Every structure is written in C-alpha cells, then in structure tokens.
C-alpha cells in the first residue's frame, strides 16, 4: 500500500488521542501532556471512557461523540480494545492510526492480524503497534511519550526502537538540532521502512534521514524506496544485530553468507545509503547533517591552534579514506602574510597556540577562497593565552564560513563547551574530539560517493545468447530424480550454457575407464569422485591432482573408494570425473557464488577461493542484477583484488573476465529460479582470462511466481522486448531502457528541436547533463518503465510510465524524434505504454501536457483521453486521462 493516506499523518488537520489520561506515570498521561504542550494548531480531541477534563479540555467518552473524523488517531488503550477501536476509526473516516499499545504474550501475532483485518476495508494505515508514537515538530505535533522539548528542523529520524529514537531526540535538543519528523516504527505490522522512505522522499521539509534498523520487511519495496530517496537526500542508517547467526545448513560457501550482516551492508551500499556502526556515529551524522552545508569537493583543510591535534586529525582522515586538500601557492602566500612566521606552511594549517579570533578568521577566509578546499575543519585547544569562545565567535562570523562548509572541533570540557555552544548557535556543527569531527565530515563524503555510484553509467555489454532451455532441462532432470545438488558434470554444462569457461570433464564408472580417459585427455590429469550424496569432495579424500600415469589414476580411484567407505559410508558413488590438469602457475584462485538471503533474496559473492576460502575469509557481496560497474565495485572490495591487479613479476589478471563471470551468474539466477545456491571454486584468473575448475549448484522445485520475483531489485525485464509493426507495415523493435543507453539518450536529445525539448521537459535544456541522462536511463523497473522504439540502431522515440508506490496512479510521458514525427510513432508508443500499465495493475494513468503542445493534446484526444485543467497555480498545464478504465 506504501504511502497511501500517510499524508494525513505528516500534515494532519485534526488529531484524536484515545486513552488520554491525567494519571501521573502512565503512557496516556505522557502522550497527552506532550500533545497539549506541543503547540499543534489543528483540532485536538481527547477520548477516555471515563470522560471528564484534562488541563481544562473536555474528554469525550467515545469516538461517537466526534463531530468530524480526525485525520490522525493515537491509541494508548489496553490491547483487547484496539481492534474494535480501529474498526470504529475506519468506519468514521480516519485514515491513519498510531498504535502505541503493545501486544501481550503469545497472542501478539494473532492480535496484530486482528488489527490489520479491522483496518483493511477502510484503507486505514497502522503505525506500530508497540511504538512510542509520532511527532512532527514543524506543525507542533508531539503524539509520543518521548522527550517533550522538540525543535523543528530538516532531519527526519526513523527508528525501530523507541528508546533509540528518544535518545536521539534528546541529544538533538542538547545540540540545537531540529527534526522534521520523528517516527517510531514499532512492530511494523503495516507501515514499514519502505513506506516511510517513500513518504520522506517527497517531503520538501526533510533534508536528510536518520534510520535505526533492526530488520527489513518487503525488501523490494525497501530497496526501491531507499534508492529513490538517496538520489535526492542523505540517508544515514544504523543496523543493529550485526552478529546474528548466519544460515546453519548451507551446501555452498555463498549459502553460508545468507542472513549475515554483510548482506545488509551490500544492500545499503547498493541503495546509496550511508552506513554507520554505532549510536555515537549516528549522532555525529545528525550533527553534520543537521547544520547543513555540502562540501565543494571531498578534500578537507584542517585549521588548528595545536600542531599535534592537526596531525591526529590528519591520521584519522586517512584512516577513514578521506583526502587532505593541497593548498594553492596563492593561498599559501595569503596565509604567509596573515600568520606568524612559525605557522606550519601547509595543510594542516597550524596557526600556533597563541592564535586569537582575528587570526582564525583570516586563515579561514584564505582557505575558503581556495577552490581546492571542499570543507574546513576548524580546531581549537583551550590555552591560557587566548579565549576559546572568542575564537569560536570569529570562526562563526568569518566571511569564509558563508563560502565553504565549516566543521568545528573544540577539544576539552567546560571551557571548550562554551565555544561549541557558540558554533552551534551559529549553525556550525561542533564536536569535542577529532575522531567525531572527521567522521562527521566523512559521512557527507560517503553520501557524495554513494550518489555518484548511483549515477555511474555502465559500458554497453554485447547482447549474448544463453542456452536457458538447456539449463532448465538439466535442473528438471535432477529434480525429477529428487536430487537437490547437480553433479559436477551437470554444473559444468550449466556454466557453459551461460558462456562461463570451464575445464573439460569426462564422466567414467570405474578405475579402468578413468585410466583410459586420462590417456585420451593426456597427462597429467585430475580425478574426482562423483556422488550425489557428497557435497565437499575434498573432505572425504575425493580429489586427486597431478596424476601422471595410468597406474596413478588406478591407485587414486581405489584410494578414493576406500576413504569414501570410511568417511561417507552411506554415500552412493555414481562414478568419477577425469579432467586435464590446468597449468596456469600465475593464476589466482577465486570463489564466485550465488545464494538466497531470507530478506534480500539472491546475493552474489566474489572473493579469495581455493580449499582455504573459509580460513582466508576474504569476500564481497553484491545484490544482483549486476552490470560491469557494479561487478567491478564488488571485486574491488576484496583483498585478493590487489593480487589480481599484478605485483612483482606477475602481470595483472584479466579482471574484466572475472566481472563478466559475475554478470553471467547474475543472469543465470535471474533466468532460472530453481537455482538456490551456486559456487564456482576455484575460478582461476590470470592475464589469459578465467576458467572454472569446480562448481556446485543446489536446486529446488520452482515457485509459482513471475521471473526473478525473489530479487530485491527487479532485473532488466527481457520478457518485455518485442517486435511491433508501424502503420506502413515496417517491422520495428520495442524494448525497456537500460543503464548503458545513456549515450543513446544523449544523442537522441541532440536530435530534438528546442521546441520539442520544451514540450517534453517543460523548459529549455541547452544540453542534457550526465545526471539527467543517468536518471532517465537508470530506472527502477518495479515502479517505472521507459520503452525505446527502435528502427535497427535508430532511436525513434521514448515512452515512459512512472507509478506511485501503491500503483494507484501513474504518469506517462512521450517524445518522438523531431525528424521522425508524423509517422504514427507517438500513437504506437502511447498504446504500448497503456497496455503495460494495464498489465501492471495501475488503476489510473494521467499525463501533464503544456497547453500549447497541440500535437500531444490531439494525439491523446484521438486515443480517447479527456482533458482537464491543471492544478491551481499551473494555468499552462493540461491534465489528460483515459476516458475508459484500465
């Protein structure tokens, strides 16, 4: 349901508090007191079965006494009363209820279901239950039993734990940081993190979001919402429960990663969120974000009155992956004139221990004029020579503080605190230690990097044909035999079907056949036991390498049979496989795999492989689908990647070939839902390329669902590629847009006349920027769609559809190349978009058209759209809607 009706919570005109109380120490009393003291200007109603008055306000005995339905209800009554109250609220027209009440004991899950059943017919949204409430300080609403003193600001805080939210608010008050929304998620029986992020993405008054997460529900909705909001504002997330147990029974190395904190890390990184690892770091992020200011670049200048503190801050900056600014010669000259001869003559800028306010201001102004400086960390250590407060006032009042973001670090206790207070009052973040200050800066840097990662354009990958039918036949055969693991030869055939190089393999029944196969292959060879019941062959002595003669092969087979009888006496031996020994002495052993996480669905892994993969413990996870940019990013996060890049006499390995295997695995698990786990170990990589020596694939019966429905991020919908015929009978091609289409879209925009550009984008665009082109091509296929109409490589037009999170309504947009108009391509595209909208279950489709866009208005009229005036304040806009329902 997503954001439906949540606007009634964000900007309510009326609120009803059910269970209001004046009894000291009760939740009802605390919430009522906060509601009355918050300054809410809308209608506020108190309800308690006992009636009476609270603080001179009448208390209604029941909801029936309300003359008008309240937009927002807050419920604090005993658990057994809540389902009935939800039903009453729905019947009278309330659309959002914050249920503070907690469930009781073993019946908690059943109780929550009763609440949802009561709410569903009325589309009444439930926040909670078991939460501390909700607050919107900007409208004076505090419907919680958290802190009473709230400051309005531009940060939204969202937490699954009421205690964490209350602590964050109290800390923010002390630091003079304000909040736009405070949302206690509680048990998330209805409204979850995805809903809230969608809501906050469209909230102009929210500049940044802080999140405390214990668990995610509905991963695809969460990822869609998170990726959407992270493109326009920072989201800082603290995930609790990092050491939860991973999967206990996994047949692959990758499967053992499912359920781990590393999967959350991968998901947050893919969404562009900034991950922090403790409450202190979350507070520090709030400090920086709460005072605003984006650095011009990622390079930091450090201004200090103590050389040692400057060195400490520099070390910490390097530890966090930051960059120290190199000062321009002109800047050094200005500082030479303004500072004493003993200053450091570089960055960090040590202005000496007797630095007064004037010296701080002069140095800060000089640094602000240097375009190579992204932000300034102003540090102060109290001395008996000067005043820390005067130094803070000088920094706050300096002209440079209005040019470049400044982060304060006034080190010490009461004396330094007075200086920090001055900085806070001036809207400058201020910390008490260099570590906190540097991390505060790095949170913004991480956000910038995350935004760039979301906008990177992958190179175009040649379209290739994979034999999906063969893979499905292999899998179906194994499942028919009630086998959950493919044999090694079957696994190699699966890899080959998707273009992944694998060592040639022959299957034999006994030692004599193995020896004969070895002669055909040529020595030396490797021999492995083949058994549907043995997952890790090396654990039972089932692998023999570098066999150089027929007798060595016979001895190895006999030895394997003996060990298997002892170490796996119940295992069925189906035969043996014989393979040539791959002699690539400079190759690096990697492991690549895929598995399914219980929250985020399929995950991919790359890392250091071989028999010691678990001991080395070097791996990176990524959420599919992958493209060359995302695969490269995952590989670069491993330690083994340093070896792949070459060292000493070893040339760099073909890292592109490794990334290509990752992409092919991503496509394989998207195409074949029956694959539950997969490992390639080892995958040898050197300058010649890659080759898989061993593979293990775990399969399970297919679920009745659409292709890749288990993916947290919907893959490219290849099934929507189709041929069409224009009105002249010419065959054209329609396909969804891809991220690597950015060059195509930019070239297409250059073919549009200025007038056509204005009609499409409602304003002039001199040249399409990379940021805009990336946003147009890197879409969320679960919520958006853009169809390209192609004549060979010639792009004729683009039709788009963007749905709201609940698919209640979607907006279409259309553009046809200026030199190809008049051929019916607009009609073809719009019909295609409307057909897709119907298939996705969109209830209403609208288009916003400039009133002078006569071509589009005429097109929609011919296709049965009706025309309406735009919203108030938009006289130049016409809204077009289909007259027939979808």
N, C-alpha and C positions, 0 to 999 in steps of 0.2 A: 504493500500500500504506500510505502515511502512517505513523502511529505504531505500527503493529503490531510487537510484540516489542521496541520501543525501551525499554520499562520495564526490560528485562534489562540495558541499558546504564546507565540512570540509577541503579538500585539493585541492582547485581549482588551475588549471594552468593558467587560464585566467578569467578576470572579466570585465564586461561591465556595466557602470553606465549610466542609461538612465534618462535624466533630469538633467545632470551635469550642474552646474551653478557657476558663479563668483559673483552673486548678493549678497551683504552683507545682512545677516539676513534671508536668505532663507534656507529651508531644503536642497535643491540641493547644495547650496554653502558649508554648513556644512559637508555634506556627502563627497562631492568632496575633500574638504580640508583634511578630515580625511583619505580618500583613498590615496591621494598623499603623505601625511606625514607618513603613516604607515610603509613604507619600504617593501611593497609587491614586491616580486621578479618575479612574473609571468607577463603575458601580461595584461595591464590595458588600457581599451578603454573608452573614454568619448563620450557620444552622447547627442546632443541637436539640435533641429530642426533649431536653428539659426546658428549653426556651429561656426567657429572662433577658438580661442585658449584659454586655461586656464593654467596659470603658465607655458607657453611655450609648452604645449602639444596640439596637434590638436584635435579639437572636430568634430566628424562625425555628419552629418545631419540626418542620418537614419541608421537602422540596416543593410540595404542592402549593406552599404559600408564596413562591416566587411568581412575580407578575410576568417576567420575561426570562427566557432561558439564559443562563450565564454562558459566556464563551468558554471559560475555563473553570473546572471544578478541582478542588483539592480535598482528598478524602483521608481522614485520620481516625476512622471509626474501627471497632473490632472486626476481625477478619470475616466472621459469619455474616456481617451486614453488607459487605462490599458488593457482591454480585447483584443483590437487589437494588442497591443504590446506582450501580452502573446502568441497570435496566431502566430505572426511573429517569436518569440523566439523558439517556439516549432517546427515550420517548418524548421528553420535553424539548429536545433540540440542542443540548450541549454537545460539543464535538471533541473536546479534549479533557481527560481526567488524569491528574497526577495522583497516583495512589501511594501514599506514604506508608500505609499499613503494611506490615509484614505478615506472611502466611504463618501457619502453625504446624510444625512437626511433619509427619509422614504424608499428610494430606496436602502439602503445599502445592505440588504439581497439579493435582486434581482441582484445587481451589483456583489456581491461575487459569486453568482451562474454563472453569465456570465463568470467570470474569470475562474472558475473551468471547465466549459464546453469547454472553449478555450484550457485549459491545458491538459485535459484528453486524447485526442487522441495521444498525444506525450509523455505521462507519465512524463510531466513536473511538478515538485514539487513546491508548493507555500508556502513560509514562510510569515506569515502575513495574510492579509494586516493590515494596521494601526499599524505598529510597528516602533521602532527606528532603526532597522537594525540588522546586524550580524557582529561579529568580531572574528578573530582567531589570537590573538597576536603572537603566536609562528611562524606563517608564515607572520607576518607583515600586516595582513589584518584587516582594520577597515572600514567596509562598514556600518557605522551608523552615526547618528548625536548625539551620546553620547560623553562622555569625549574623548579627543584626546590623552592623555598620557596613554597608556596601557602597562602593564608589563606582559610578558609571564610567565605562571606558570602552576600549575597542578590542578586547580579548574575550573570547568565549572559552569557558572551562567546562569540560565534559568528563565525568568520572563514573566508573562502575562502583567505586567505593565512596560512600557518603563521608567517611572520615577523611579521606584524602581530599575531597572537594572542600570540606570545611577548613582543613588546614591550609589549603592553597588560597582560599579566600581571606583567611585571617592574615596570612603572610602578605598577600597583596595589599591589604589595608595598611599594614605597617610600612610597606614600601611605596605607598601612594600610587598603587597601580589599580586601575579600574577594569571592570568587566562589562561586556555587553550581555552575555547570558551565562548562567550557572545552571548546569543540567546534571542532576543526579540520575543515573541510568537504572540503578537497582537491578532487579531480576530480568529486565528487558523482555517481558512477556509479549510486548507488541513493538513499541518504538525502540529501535536499536541504533547502533552507531552509524550504519549506513543512512538511516532516515535523518539523523541529526546532522551529519555532514552535508547531506543534500540541502537541508534547511539553511545551514550556515553559509553554504557556498553562495546563496542568493541574497544574503543579508549584508547590505551595504555598511552597516554599522559595526560589523565584525571584521577586524583587520587580520587576526591570527587566531588559531585554535590550539588549546592545550588539551591533551587527552590522557586519561589514565585508564588502561585497558587490562582486564583480566582474561577475557575471552571474546572471540568474534563469532557472531552468528551470520548466516547468509553471506558467505564470502564473496560471491559475485557482486551482490548489491554493495557490499562494503568497498570492494576494490573499485567499482565504477564511481561511487561517490567520492572516495578518497582521491582518486586520480583527477576527478573533476575539480575538487576544491583546491588541491595542491598546485594546480596550474595558476591560481589567482591569489592565493594567500598561504602563509606558512601554517603547517600543521605539525606540532611537536607532540610526540607520543611516548609515553612510558608504559611498557608492557611488564606486568608482574607475572611471576610464575615462570621464570626463565629456566628453572631446573626441573620442570615436570618430566615424568618418566616418558621416554620415547617408546615406540612400538616394541613390545616384548617378543613377538614371534614374527620375524620378517625373514623371508627367504633370500633377500638381497641386501647388499650393503646400503643401497639407497633407501630400501624399505625401513631400515633401522633408524633413518633420519626422520621419518614421518612422526608428527606430533611434537617435534623438538622446537625449542625457541628459535633455532636458526631458520625455521620456515617462516615464522613471523618476521624475522629480520629481512628475509628475502622479499616477503610481501610488502612490507612497509617501504623498502627501498624501491621496489617496482612502482609503487604508487607515488613516490616523490615525497614521502613523509620524513621528518627529521626524528631519528630515534635517540632517546636519552635513556640512561640506565639507573636513575635514582631520583628520589624526590628533590634532593638538593639541586640536581641538574635541571629538573623540570622547573623549579623555582627560578633558577638562573635564566632559563629560556624565557620565562614570563617577564623577568626583569628587563631583558633586552628588547623583547617584542613589545612590551607594554609601553615603552617610551618611544617606539617607532624609530624611523631612520634607516634607510637601506644604504649599505656601503657602495661607493662608486665602483669599486673592484674588490678583489679578495686580499689585497695587500695592506698590512697593518703597520702604522707608525706608532712607536712607543715613546711617550714623553714622560720623564720622571725626574724627581729631585734626588734619587738614590741609584747609583750605578748598579749595585747588587740586585735591587728589585727589578731593574730593567733586564738584567741578564736572566734572572729567574723567569720573567715573563716571556723572554725570547725562547728559552728552552721549552717552556710549556707550549708555546705557539708551534714550535717544530714538532713536538710530541703529538699534537692534535692534528697535524697535517696542514698547518697554516703557512703563510708566506709573509716574510718581513719585507716592507717596502724599501726599495733603493731610492734614496733621495737624489733629486736632480742637482747638478752643480749650482744652478741658480738658487735653489733652496738652501744649499749649504752656505752660499755667500750671504744670504739674508740672515741666516742664523748666526754666522760669524760676527755680523755687525750688532746683533741684538743680545748676544750672550757673552758671558765672561770667557776669557781665553782658555779656561780649564774645561770647557764643555767637551762632550765626547766626540764631536766632529763626525757623527754618523748616527745611524739608527740602530739601537735605541738612542734617543736624544736625551742625554743626561745633562740637565741644566744646573746641576750642583746643589748641594744641601742647603745653601742659604737663599734659594730661589724664592722670590716674593711673587705676589699676584701679577704684577706687571710683566715679569719675566715669563711666567706661564702663558699669559695672553699673547705676548709677542711670538713665542715659539709656536703656539697653537695656530696663530694666523699664518705663519710661514708654512707650516705643514699643510694647512687647508688649501693653500694656493698651489700645491704640488699635485698635478693630476695623476701621478703615480701612486698617491696615497688614497686608499679606499676608506679608511677609518683611522681614528686616533685613539689609542689607549692612554689616557692621562692618569698618571700615578703620583701618589703623594705619601710620603712617610713623615709623620709629625716630628718636628725638631724644635728646640728652644730658640732658634734663630728667627723663625717666621711663623705665621699663622696658617694652619691648615684650612680654616674657614675662609680666610681672605683668598687663599689660592683657589678654593672651590668657587668662590664668587667671581674671580677673574676668569676662570675657565667657562663658567656658565654665561658670563657676559661678553666673552670674546666674539668678535665678528666671525672668526673661523668656525665657531660652534654652530653657526647657522649655515655653513657651507658643506661641512663634512660631518658625518656621524661621530660623536664622541662617546666613549665608554670610560667611566670613572673607576678608579681603584684607589680608595683612600684607606690605607692599611693601618689597622690599630683598633683601639677600644673607644672610650668616650670622646676623646679629642677628635679622632678620625670620624666618629659617627656624626658629629656636628657638621663636618664637611660633606659627608654623604647626604645628610638631610638637605643641605643647600643644593646639591646636584639634583636630588630627587624633585625638589620643588621647581627646579628649572626644566624638568622633563628630560634629564640625562640619567641613564642607568648608572648605578654606582655599586661597587662590590667592596668587600673587605679583604679579599685575598686575590693574588694574581691568577690562581687557577680558575676561580669562578669568573673573573673578568675575561680571561682568554676563552673559556668555554662559551661565555655569553656571545662573544664575537663569532666564534666558530659555528654556533647554531645558525646564525644568519648566512654564513658562508655555505654550510651544508644545504640550506634551503635553496640558495642560488644554484648550487651544483645539481640539486635534485630537479630544479626547473629546467636547467639545460639538458639534463638527461631525458626528461620527458619530451624535449623538442628536437632531439638528435634525429637526423634523417638517415635511415639505413641505406646502404648501397643496394642497387637493384640486384636481385638474385635471379638467375636464369630459370625460367619455368621448366620443371623436370617432371617426368612421368614416373611414378612409383607404382609397383605392382601390388596394390592394396588387395585385390581379389585373391592373389596367391597367399598373402599373409592371413587373410580371413579363412581360407581353406585349411591352412596349416593349423591355425588355432582351433577351428571347428573340429578337426580330426582329433586333436589332443583332448578336447572337452568330451567328445563322443566316447573316447576311451577312459573318461573320468580321470584324466591326468591334469594336474594343476601346474606342472612345470614342463616346458618344452625340452626336448633333448637338445644336446649341443648342436648336432647337425641341423635340426629344425630351426634353432635360434640363428645359426649362420645363414640359413636360407632367408629368414626374415630380414636380417641385416642387408643381405644382398639385394632383396626386393626393394629396399629404400636407398640403394646406392652407397652403402657403407662397406668399405673394403674389409674383407675377412679372409683369414688363412684358409686355403683349400682343405677339405676334410673328406676322408673316406671312412665309411662305416663297415666294420667287419664283425664276425661272430666269435672267432677264437684266435689263438696264437698263430696258427698256420696261415690263416687269412691275413692276419696283421703283418706277418713277415713278408708275404707276397706283395701286399700293398706297399710296404716300405721299399721294396725293390723297385716297384713302378714309380714311386714318388722320388726316389733317390735319397740316400743317406746324407746327413743324419736326419732322424725323424723324432717326433714326439708321439707317445701313445697315452691315451686317457681311457679310463673306464667309462662305460656308457650304462647309466642306470637311472630309471625314472624315480627311484627312491633315494638317490644320493644327490644332495644339493651342492655341497662343497667337496669336490673330488679330492683335493689335496689333503683334507682332514682324515681320509681313510687310506692314504697312500695310493690314490688312484691316478697319479700323474707321473710319467717318466719322460725325461727330456734327454736330448742329445744322444739318442741311441744310434750307434754307428754300424751295426751289423744285424743279420737275420737272427743270430743266436741271442744278441742283446734284446731284441724285440721279444723273442720267445720267453726269455728269462723274465722280462718285465711283466708280461701278461700273466705268467704263472705266479709271480710275486704279488701282483695286484689282487688276483683271485684269493690268495691266501690271506692277505690283510683284510680284504672285504669280509671274508668269513668270520674274522675275529672282531673287527671294528664295526661292521654293519651287517650282522648275520641274517637280518630279516630283509635285506635289500635284494631286489631282483636284478640280476646282471643281464642287461639286454645286448651286450656286446662291447666293442671297443672302437675308438676312433683313432685314426692314424693321420698325422699332419706333418708336413715338412717343417723342419726347424727354421725359423725365420732368423737369419743372421743380420741383425742391424745393431751393431755394437754401440753405436752412439745414440740409439733411440731412448727416449724417456718413457717409463711406464705410467700410463694414466688410467683412471677409472671414470667411466661415464655411466650414468644411470638415470632411471625414472622410477617413481613410485607415487603413491597416492596418500596425501595428508588428509586426516579426518576433517579438517576445517577448510583448507585451501585447495583441496583436490590434487591433481597431478603436480609433481615437482620434479625438477631435473637437477642432477648433481654432476660436478666435474671436480677432479682432484688427483692427488698422487695415488697411483694404483699399485698393483702387484700383491703378493701374499701378505705384505705388511701394511696394507691400506688402513686397517683399523688402528694400528700402532702409530703410524705417521700422523693420522688424523688431520689431514690437510684436504679440505673440500669446500666448495662453494655451492650454494643452492640458488636456483632461479625458478621463477614461475613462468611456465610456457603460456602462450606461444612465444618462440624466440625468433629474432632476426639477427643479422650479423653484428649489429651494435650491442644488443643485449647478450648475445653469446660471448662476445669479446669482453664485455664488462664482467661477466661471471668468471671467465677464465683468469682475468687479471687480478681477481681477488684471492687466488690461490698462491701458496708459496712456491709450488712447483713451476709456476709460470716464469719465475726468474730463471729456471734451468732451460725452459723452452726458448727463451729469448737469446740463448747462447752464452757460453762462458769459456774462458781459456781457449783451447784449440777446437772447441765444439761449435759448429755453426748454428745459427738459430733454426729451430724446428719450424715446420710449416704450421704455424698457429691457425692460419685460415682454414686448413683442412680439419683441425680439431673443432673449430667453431662450426664448420659445415656439418660434422657428425652430430653436434648438439642440435642444430636446426633440424636435421633429418629425424632425430629421435623425437623432437617436439612434434613434427608432422606425423610420425608413426603413431604416437599415443593419442593424437587427436583423431586420427582416422580409424583406429582400432580400439574401441572402448574396452574390449575384453582383456587387454594387456594391463595387469595390475602392478607389476614390478618388472624391472629390467636392469641388468648390469652388463656392461662390457668391461672386462677386467682380465688381463690388461689390454689397453689400446696403446700400441707402440706409436710414438710420434718422433719423427726426425725431419731432416731437411727434404727427404724424399716424399713425405706425406705421412699417412697413418694406415695402420692395419690392425684389425681386431683379432686377438689370439683366442679369446674365450668369451662366451656370452651366456647369460642365464636369463630366461624370460618366464615370469609367472603369469598365468592366465586364469580367468574366472568367467563364469557364464555372463552373457551380456545383460544389461538392464534395459528395460523398455523406456528409452528416452531419446531425445534428439542427439545428433552427433556432438560429442565433446561437451555435453551438458554439465559434466563434473568439473570443468575448468573454471577457476575463479575469474579468469579473463577470457572472454569469448574469442576463440581463434578466428582467423580470416574465414568467412563463410564461402568456401569454394563452391558449395552447392548452389549458390545464387548466380554463378556465372552462366550465361545463357546467350543463345543467338536470337536475334529479332530480325524482322523484315520491315523496311520502311515502305511508304506508300507507293514508291516506284518499283517495289519488288526486290530491292537490293538487300543483301544479307549484311547485317551489322552485328556488333557484339556488345553486350552489356555485362559489366562486372562491378563488384564493390571496389571502392577506392582502397589503396594500400599505402602504408607509410612511405614506401620508396617511390611513390608517384609525385613527390614534391617537385622535382624538375619538370615533370609533365604539366602539373598545375600552374607553375610559374610561367612556362612557355605559353600555355593556354591563355593566361591572363593578359599576356602581351598582344594577343590577337583580338582582344576585346576593345571596342571603341570606348573613349571616356564616358560616353553617354550610357553604354551598356554596363559599364562598371558602376556608375552612379545608381542605375536602376537596381542592380544586384546588391550592392553594399550600402545603399542609402547615403552615399557620399563619395567624394573623389578619392582615388588611391593612385598616387603617382607611380609607385612600383610596389608589387606585392613583397612584403618582408618575409624573411625566413620564419619568423614567429607566426605570422598569419598563415603561411603556407603549411607549416607543421601542424597548426591547429586544424586546418582543413583536411589534411591527409591522415593524421594520426587520431582516428576516431575510436570511440567505444562502440563496438559492433552490437553490444547488448542494448544500447539506448539510441544510437544514431545509425544512419546509413547514408552513404553517398554512392550513387551509381554513375559510372562513367559510360557514356555512349561512344563507341569506337568504330571507326572505319579503318581496319588494319591498325596502324600506329597513329592515325589521325584522331585526335580527341574532338568529338563534335559537340558535346555538351555534358553538363553535370546536373543531376537531380538529387536533392538532399531531403532527409527527414530527420528531425530531432524531436524525440519524445520526452515528456516529463517523466520523472522516475516511476510514477504509477501507471504509465501508459494511458492515462485518461485523455490526454491531448498531445498532438504532435504538430509541429510547424514544418511546412515544406518550403523549399527554395529551389529555384531553377535558373539556369543560364545556358544559353546556346552560343557557340562561337559566332561572332559578328558576321564573318564571311560565309557562314553556312546556315543562316536563318532563312525561313521561307520554304523549308523542305519538310515540315511536319515533325521535326525532331523534338520540339518542345512538347507537342501532344504525346509523342511516343514515350518520352521520359516521364511526364507527369502521370500518365496512365500506369507506367511501371511502378512509380513511387506509391501511388494509391493502392495498387494491388498488393505491394509489400506491406503497407500499413494495415490493410485488412487481414493479411496472413499473420501479422504480429499481434493482432487483437487490439489495436489502437481504436479508441472509441470515437474520437473527434480529430479531424485534420483541418488546420487553418493555414492561411498564407497571409503575410503582410506585404502589401504592394503599394508603391508610390502611386498617387492618383494620376500622375502624368504617364505612368507606364501602361500605355494603351494596348501594347502588344500582349502583355501578360493578362491584363483585365479581359481582353477579348478572348484569349485562349481559355481562361477559366470559365468564362461565360459559355463558350461552346461546349465545354465538358460538364456543364450543369452545376457550376458553383454559383452561389448567391453572394452579393456584395453588401458589406456593411461599412459604416463609418468607423474610423479608428477610435482609440481611447481618447478621453478628454486630454487636451493638450497636444494631440497629434493630428491636426487637421489635414496634413498631407498624406496620411496613411489610409488605405482602404483594406479592410479585412475580408478575405474571401473564404467561403466554406462550401463544402459539397451540400447540395440540397437533399440528396439521398443518404441514408445512414450507411456506414461501412458494414 
